[in-house]
Amino acid sequence: MIHLAYVSTATRLMSTADLADLLDECREFNVRHDITGMLLYKDRSFLQVLEGDEDVVVPLYDRIRRDRRHEKVKTLFMSDIVRRDFPDWSMGFKNLNGFDVSSIVGYNDFMDQGETARAMFDDLTRAKKLLLLFRAKS
Protein backbone atom coordinates (compact mmCIF):
# COMPACT_ATOMS: atom_id res chain seq x y z
CA MET A 1 0.00 0.00 0.00
CA ILE A 2 1.16 3.56 -0.74
CA HIS A 3 0.20 7.12 -0.09
CA LEU A 4 0.69 9.87 -2.63
CA ALA A 5 0.23 13.61 -2.21
CA TYR A 6 0.21 16.37 -4.79
CA VAL A 7 -0.66 20.03 -5.26
CA SER A 8 -2.17 21.63 -8.33
CA THR A 9 -3.86 24.79 -9.53
CA ALA A 10 -7.43 24.82 -10.84
CA THR A 11 -7.72 26.23 -14.34
CA ARG A 12 -10.60 28.37 -13.08
CA LEU A 13 -12.19 29.29 -9.77
CA MET A 14 -14.32 26.33 -8.63
CA SER A 15 -17.87 27.01 -7.45
CA THR A 16 -19.42 25.13 -4.55
CA ALA A 17 -21.39 23.08 -7.09
CA ASP A 18 -18.19 22.29 -9.05
CA LEU A 19 -16.49 21.12 -5.86
CA ALA A 20 -19.50 19.03 -4.83
CA ASP A 21 -19.53 17.33 -8.25
CA LEU A 22 -15.79 16.66 -8.06
CA LEU A 23 -16.12 15.26 -4.56
CA ASP A 24 -19.01 12.97 -5.57
CA GLU A 25 -16.94 11.69 -8.50
CA CYS A 26 -13.90 11.06 -6.26
CA ARG A 27 -15.86 9.32 -3.52
CA GLU A 28 -17.71 7.03 -5.91
CA PHE A 29 -14.47 5.87 -7.55
CA ASN A 30 -12.60 5.62 -4.25
CA VAL A 31 -15.22 3.45 -2.55
CA ARG A 32 -15.16 1.01 -5.47
CA HIS A 33 -11.34 0.85 -5.45
CA ASP A 34 -10.58 1.00 -1.70
CA ILE A 35 -8.87 4.37 -1.91
CA THR A 36 -8.90 6.78 1.01
CA GLY A 37 -7.49 10.26 1.38
CA MET A 38 -8.12 13.93 1.71
CA LEU A 39 -8.63 16.93 -0.56
CA LEU A 40 -8.10 20.59 0.39
CA TYR A 41 -9.10 23.50 -1.82
CA LYS A 42 -8.55 27.24 -1.55
CA ASP A 43 -8.40 29.99 -4.15
CA ARG A 44 -7.79 27.61 -7.07
CA SER A 45 -5.18 25.58 -5.13
CA PHE A 46 -5.66 21.88 -4.49
CA LEU A 47 -3.79 19.62 -2.10
CA GLN A 48 -4.73 15.96 -2.21
CA VAL A 49 -3.56 12.75 -0.54
CA LEU A 50 -4.46 9.35 -1.97
CA GLU A 51 -3.97 6.06 -0.08
CA GLY A 52 -4.40 2.56 -1.41
CA ASP A 53 -2.84 -0.24 -3.41
CA GLU A 54 -0.09 1.00 -5.69
CA ASP A 55 -1.62 -0.72 -8.73
CA VAL A 56 -4.74 1.45 -8.26
CA VAL A 57 -3.28 4.73 -6.94
CA VAL A 58 -0.61 5.18 -9.63
CA PRO A 59 -2.99 4.83 -12.61
CA LEU A 60 -5.51 7.07 -10.82
CA TYR A 61 -2.83 9.71 -10.31
CA ASP A 62 -1.87 9.48 -13.99
CA ARG A 63 -5.52 10.14 -14.85
CA ILE A 64 -5.68 13.02 -12.34
CA ARG A 65 -2.57 14.62 -13.87
CA ARG A 66 -4.26 14.63 -17.29
CA ASP A 67 -7.51 16.15 -15.95
CA ARG A 68 -8.09 19.53 -17.61
CA ARG A 69 -9.73 21.02 -14.52
CA HIS A 70 -6.27 21.76 -13.12
CA GLU A 71 -2.66 22.38 -14.09
CA LYS A 72 0.80 22.69 -12.50
CA VAL A 73 0.43 19.30 -10.84
CA LYS A 74 3.37 18.68 -8.53
CA THR A 75 3.99 15.44 -6.65
CA LEU A 76 4.83 16.06 -2.99
CA PHE A 77 5.51 12.50 -1.94
CA MET A 78 4.79 8.91 -2.83
CA SER A 79 5.88 6.17 -0.47
CA ASP A 80 4.96 2.82 0.99
CA ILE A 81 2.81 2.82 4.09
CA VAL A 82 1.90 0.17 6.62
CA ARG A 83 -1.34 1.83 7.69
CA ARG A 84 -3.57 4.58 6.33
CA ASP A 85 -3.64 8.09 7.76
CA PHE A 86 -7.26 8.50 6.57
CA PRO A 87 -8.72 4.99 6.93
CA ASP A 88 -12.36 6.04 7.23
CA TRP A 89 -12.39 8.71 4.53
CA SER A 90 -13.32 7.73 0.98
CA MET A 91 -12.24 11.31 0.37
CA GLY A 92 -12.11 13.78 3.22
CA PHE A 93 -12.64 17.27 1.90
CA LYS A 94 -12.27 20.80 3.15
CA ASN A 95 -13.03 23.93 1.13
CA LEU A 96 -10.92 26.52 2.93
CA ASN A 97 -12.55 29.49 1.18
CA GLY A 98 -14.49 31.42 3.81
CA PHE A 99 -13.36 29.09 6.63
CA ASP A 100 -11.75 30.81 9.62
CA VAL A 101 -8.76 28.58 10.19
CA SER A 102 -6.97 31.11 12.37
CA SER A 103 -8.66 29.64 15.46
CA ILE A 104 -6.99 26.26 14.89
CA VAL A 105 -3.99 25.67 17.14
CA GLY A 106 -0.83 25.69 15.02
CA TYR A 107 -2.49 27.64 12.19
CA ASN A 108 -0.18 28.98 9.49
CA ASP A 109 -1.43 31.34 6.77
CA PHE A 110 0.66 29.68 4.04
CA MET A 111 -2.39 29.22 1.77
CA ASP A 112 -2.89 33.00 1.72
CA GLN A 113 0.64 33.68 0.49
CA GLY A 114 0.24 32.98 -3.23
CA GLU A 115 3.15 31.22 -4.90
CA THR A 116 5.09 31.03 -1.63
CA ALA A 117 2.37 28.62 -0.50
CA ARG A 118 3.62 26.12 -3.08
CA ALA A 119 7.15 26.42 -1.70
CA MET A 120 5.89 25.25 1.69
CA PHE A 121 4.98 21.92 0.14
CA ASP A 122 8.61 21.23 -0.67
CA ASP A 123 8.93 20.44 3.04
CA LEU A 124 7.07 17.14 3.02
CA THR A 125 6.99 16.77 6.78
CA ARG A 126 5.09 20.04 7.16
CA ALA A 127 2.67 19.08 4.38
CA LYS A 128 1.81 15.81 6.02
CA LYS A 129 1.43 17.50 9.41
CA LEU A 130 -1.00 19.95 7.83
CA LEU A 131 -3.12 17.15 6.44
CA LEU A 132 -3.16 15.33 9.74
CA LEU A 133 -4.13 18.57 11.52
CA PHE A 134 -7.17 18.97 9.28
CA ARG A 135 -8.04 15.30 9.72
CA ALA A 136 -8.03 15.80 13.50
CA LYS A 137 -10.09 19.01 13.35
CA SER A 138 -12.69 17.80 10.82
Summary of the structure (lengths in Angstrom):
residues: 138
radius of gyration: 14.1
end to end distance: 24.4
largest distance: 39.4
contacts: 378
relative contact order: 0.23
helix: 41%
strand: 28%
